[in-house]
Amino acid sequence: MFGIIFGIIGARIYYVVFAWDMYKDNLLEIFNTRHGGLAIYGGVIAAVITVFVVARVKNSRLPCFLIRQSLVL
């Protein structure tokens, strides 16, 4: 669940960083996703980092944690 949420946020941040010329004059456009602007690389990076952080917080071993999360999906 956390991976999905932070994956979307990470995808948007990644897109904005690499398209900064479009957003530097109007910073409120960063939050406007209706015109597109999600990058899969940022989503994957953020989701992987989130999985590691959640596994660390829950004191879970990572392979077991990943198996349990895949069964939920």
Contact map, one row per residue, 1 for C-alpha under 8 A:
1111100000000000000000000000000000000000000000000000000000000000000000000
1111110000000000000000000000000000000000000000100110000000000000000000000
1111111000000000000000000000000000000000000001110110000000000000000000000
1111111100000000000000000000000000000000000000100000000000000000000000000
1111111110000000000000000000000000000000000000000000000000000000000000000
0111111111000000000000000000000000000000001001100100000000000000000000000
0011111111100000000000000000000000000000011111100000000000000000000000000
0001111111110000000000000000000000000100001000000000000000000000000000000
0000111111111000000000000000000000000000001001000000000000000000000000000
0000011111111100000000000000000000000000011111100000000000000000000000000
0000001111111110000000000000000000000111111101000000000000000000000000000
0000000111111111000000000000000000001110011000000000000000000000000000000
0000000011111111100000000000000000000000010000000000000000000000000000000
0000000001111111110000000000000000000110111000000000000000000000000000000
0000000000111111111000000000000000001110010000000000000000000000000000000
0000000000011111111100100000010000001000000000000000000000000000000000000
0000000000001111111100000000000000000000000000000000000000000000000000000
0000000000000111111100000000000000000000000000000000000000000000000000000
0000000000000011111111100000000000000000000000000000000000000000000000000
0000000000000001111111110000000000000000000000000000000000000000000000000
0000000000000000001111111000000000000000000000000000000000000000000000000
0000000000000000001111111100000000000000000000000000000000000000000000000
0000000000000001001111111110110000000000000000000000000000000000000000000
0000000000000000000111111110000000000000000000000000000000000000000000000
0000000000000000000011111110000000000000000000000000000000000000000000000
0000000000000000000001111111110000000000000000000000000000000000000000000
0000000000000000000000111111110000000000000000000000000000000000000000000
0000000000000000000000000111111100000000000000000000000000000000000000000
0000000000000000000000100111111100000000000000000000000000000000000000000
0000000000000001000000100111111110000000000000000000000000000000000000000
0000000000000000000000000001111110000000000000000000000000000000000000000
0000000000000000000000000001111111100000000000000000000000000000000000000
0000000000000000000000000000011111111100000000000000000000000000000000000
0000000000000000000000000000000111110000000000000000000000000000000000000
0000000000000000000000000000000111111000000000000000000000000000000000000
0000000000000000000000000000000011111100000000000000000000000000000000000
0000000000010011000000000000000010111110000000000000000000000000000000000
0000000100110110000000000000000010011111001000000000000000000000000000000
0000000000110110000000000000000000001111111000000000000000000000000000000
0000000000100000000000000000000000000111111100000000000000000000000000000
0000000000100100000000000000000000000011111110000000000000000000000000000
0000001001111110000000000000000000000011111111000000000000000000000000000
0000011111110100000000000000000000000111111111100000000000000000000000000
0000001001100000000000000000000000000001111111110000000000000000000000000
0000001001000000000000000000000000000000111111111000000000000000000000000
0010011011100000000000000000000000000000011111111100000000000000000000000
0111011001000000000000000000000000000000001111111110000000000000000000000
0010000000000000000000000000000000000000000111111111000000000000000000000
0000000000000000000000000000000000000000000011111111100000000000000000000
0110010000000000000000000000000000000000000001111111110000000000000000000
0110000000000000000000000000000000000000000000111111111000000000000000000
0000000000000000000000000000000000000000000000011111111100000100000000000
0000000000000000000000000000000000000000000000001111111110000000000000000
0000000000000000000000000000000000000000000000000111111111000000000000000
0000000000000000000000000000000000000000000000000011111111111100100000000
0000000000000000000000000000000000000000000000000001111111110000000000000
0000000000000000000000000000000000000000000000000000111111110000000000000
0000000000000000000000000000000000000000000000000000011111110000000000000
0000000000000000000000000000000000000000000000000000001111111000000000000
0000000000000000000000000000000000000000000000000000001111111101100000000
0000000000000000000000000000000000000000000000000000001000111111100000000
0000000000000000000000000000000000000000000000000001001000011111110000000
0000000000000000000000000000000000000000000000000000000000001111111000000
0000000000000000000000000000000000000000000000000000000000011111111100000
0000000000000000000000000000000000000000000000000000001000011111111110000
0000000000000000000000000000000000000000000000000000000000000111111111000
0000000000000000000000000000000000000000000000000000000000000011111111100
0000000000000000000000000000000000000000000000000000000000000001111111110
0000000000000000000000000000000000000000000000000000000000000000111111111
0000000000000000000000000000000000000000000000000000000000000000011111111
0000000000000000000000000000000000000000000000000000000000000000001111111
0000000000000000000000000000000000000000000000000000000000000000000111111
0000000000000000000000000000000000000000000000000000000000000000000011111
